[in-house]
Amino acid sequence: MNGITLHKGDLPAEIDFGPVVAIDCEAMGLNLHRDHLTLVQLSSGDGTAHLVQLGRDYDCPNLKALLTDPKVVKIFHYGRYDIAMMLRWMGITCAPVWCTKIASKLARTYTDRHGLKDVAREVAGAELSKAQQSSDWGTAELSDAQMQYAASDVLYLHQIKAGLEAMLIREGRLEIAQACFDFLPMRARLDLAGWDEQDIFAHS
């Protein structure tokens, strides 16, 4: 498929995504403990996407090296889930990270629409289809529609990050946002440890 490359098992070592890479993942469901991580999508922001279809042994040293590289910033939309999934199934702590959903909530205070579809439309002028959101991501052969959907989740994240970062700077909230991003790997650990439904900062 044009602009989309599917890799089985691991990411080729020779691919260079540069200092900032957009990341997303697909799984068999939303339950961190039960539902296997099956696919990781990546883009360097050049209009192309790489999809890594994972085996259940998660023997993917090249992908893990990229996701844990301290010199590469990983952009997510709702990174809390993806980072927790990678910690649960791949055994890695993905960092440093930048989350466009958190950035949207801190910058776009004039709306309560912070899903990727809404943010992409406003910030990047992109229309995303969510038709394949509920799909069998554990199948051995992904359909063209699945691959297009998976790719679309990372292709615009660099542009979205740039737009939201400018808004955060304008509103004087970039430092707060960065502190939230830095906390995300620990938030993922709390989710996996049983504090996913409890606000530990609340009084009660």
N, C-alpha and C positions, 0 to 999 in steps of 0.2 A: 504493500500500500504506500502511496506517495506521502513522504514525510513521517511515516511511522515504521519503526523497526522492532520486530518481536524477537526476543532472546529467550532461549530455554535454559533455565537453571541458574544462570549467572550473567553478569554484565561483562562484556569483553574488556580486558585490562587496558587496551589502547585508547579507549574513548575518553576524551578530556572535556569535562563539562564547564571548566573554568571556575572562578571563585564563588559563583552563586548558581545553584541548581534547584529547579522546581521539582517537588516530589509529591506523589500521592500514592495511595495503595487501595487495593480491593481485597475483600475477604468473603468468607462464606456467610457472614452475618455481622452483627454489631456487638456480639458478646465476646469480650476480650479473652475470656478463659476457654470458651468452647469453639469459636469459629475461626478456622485456620486462615492465616494470611496467605493469599494465593498470587498476588500480582503487585509489582511496584512499577510505577510510571515515573519517568524522568525527562526533563527538558532543560537545555542550556539557555533557552530563550531565543533560539534562532529559527523558530517555526517548525522544528522537528521534535519528535518524541521517541523515546526508547522505552519499550515495555519488557519487563523481566518477569516471565512466568516461573514461579517458584515451585520446587519440589517440596514434599513434606519433610525432607531432611534438612532443608535450609542451608545446604552446603554451597554458599555463594560468597566466597572470600573477597572478590573484587567489589561486589555491591556493598558488602559490609564495610570495606575499607573506605569507600566513598562516603557512606552515610555517617561514619564516625570521624571523618577527617576534620580536625579542628580548624583547618584553613579554608574550608568550603562551607558557606552558609547555605542551609537547606530551607527553601520556602515551602510552606504548607498552607492549605486552607483548612482550618480546624485541625491543627497539628497535634492537639491533645490525644485524639484517637489514633492517628497514624503512628505517633511516637510510642504510644502504649502497645500497639499491635507489634511493632518492630522489637520492642523490649521483650514482650511475651513470647513471640514465636522465633525471632532471630537471635535473641539474647544480647542485643546491642543497645547502647544508649546513643540515640541520634542527636548530635549537637555539632555546632551551634545552629539554632533554628530561627525562623522568622515566620510568624503566622498572620496571614491576611485577614482571617476572621477576627482575631483579637484587634488587629489594626483598624479594621472597619468599625468595630464597636466603640473604639476610642476616638476615632476621627469622624465617623458619619453619625453623629448623635441626633441628627434630624430625622432618622428613620429607624425602624426596628427590623428592616430587611437586610440581613447580613449573610444569607446563603450565597454560595459561589455564583449561582446563576444571576442573582440580583447585583452583586458586586461587579461581576464581569461586564454586565450590561452597562452599568453607570460609569465605571472607572476605565474599562478597556474598550467599550463599544462593541462587545462581542456577545452574540446570542448562543447560549449553550443549551443543548438538549439533554434532558435527564431521563430519557425513555429507557435507558439500560441500567438505571441505578439499582433496581431490583432484578438481578440477573444471576445465573449460575456461573460464578467466577472460578469454580473448581473444575470446569470442563477441560478436557485435554486439548481441544482445539477451539480457540476463541473465534467468534464470528467477526465479520468486518464491522458490524454495528457496535459490538463490544469494544473492539480496538479503537474505533473512532471516538466512542464515549470516553474510554480510559485516557486517550491522548488529550482530549479537550480539557480535561481537568488540570493539566499542567502547562499547556501551551500558552496560556495568558497570564500565568502567575507573576512573571517578571514585570510585565506591564502594569499589572494590578499593584504589585509591591511599590513600584515607582510612584504611581498616582497616590496611593495611601500614605506613603512616606512623606510626600510633599505636603499633604494635608496635616499629618501629625506634626511636622515642623512648623507649619503655619499656626497651628493651634497650641503649640508649646507642649505637646504630649509625647514626643518621641522618646524621651528618657523613661517615662512611665511604661510605654509600650515595650521598650527594650528589656526592662526589668521583668515584665510579664513573659516575654519570649525566653529569657534566661531561666525562668522558673518551670517552663513546660516539661522538661525531662523529669523533674521531681514530681510535678503534677501527675505525670504518667505512672510513676512508681506508686504514688498514693492510690491512684485508681486501681492498680493491680493488687495492692495490699488490702483493699477492702473499704477505702474511704472515697469511693467514686460517687456516692449519693449524699455524702455528708459535707457540709460547709464547715471546715475546721476553724475558720475565722469567725464564725457566728458566735454570739454570746451564749446561746443555749446548746 
